Amino acid sequence: MIPLTMANSGETVTICKITGKDEVRQHLAELGFVVNSDITVITQLSGNLIVQVKDSRIALDRSMANRIMI
């Protein structure tokens, strides 16, 4: 498993694990980041990401993206 920040732009990956406190995991789940779901990395700039989850594009900073393991 590697953090989401290691994925390349345009790559579609599957979430294996989400780490962090319960509040953080709940917030990410509400945004659509759940285990075994596929997400596509749209762009990456300085560790900050824009990803596509289902039909939505979501921006994540480096600290949040590092909690999502692929």
N, C-alpha and C positions, 0 to 999 in steps of 0.2 A: 504494500500500500504506500502511496505517495500523496502529498497534499495537492489540492487542486491548483495551487500556484505553479506546479511543475508541468501542467498540461500546456500544449501548444495551441495557438489560435487556430480555429476551424476544427479542432478535434472534438469528437463526441465521446464522452466518458460516462462510466456508471459509478454512482456513489456507493462506496463500500461501508463507510462508517462516518459518523459525525461526532466530534469530540467537543468538550467544553461543559460549562455549567448547564443545568436543566433549562434555565431561562433562555440561554443562547440556542440550545438545540430546539426548543419549542418555537422560537422566533424563526429559525431557518426552516423548520417544518411548515410553518404557516406560509412561508414564501414559496414552498414547493420542493425544498431540498430534503428528500426522504431517501432512506437506504433503498438500493436497487433501482432507483430512477435514473434515466439518462439525461445528461445536460450537455449542451454544446458551448464551448468557449468561443465567443465572438471576437473579442479583442483583449489584449493584455498590455498594460503599460505600467512599468515600475512595480509589478506585483499586484496592482489593482486590476480587477477583471470585470468584463461585461459578459454575462452568460445568458444563454437561452434555456429557460426551464418551462417545458410544455409550450405555451403560446406567449410567454412573457419574457422580456429582457430585463435582467436585474444586474445592478452594479454592486460589486463586493470589494471591500478594501482588503489589503493583504492579510490582516489579522483574522478576519472572518473566513477568507478563502483557505487559510492554513488549517482551519478546523474541519474542513471537508476533505475526507480521505477517499481517494479513487483507486 
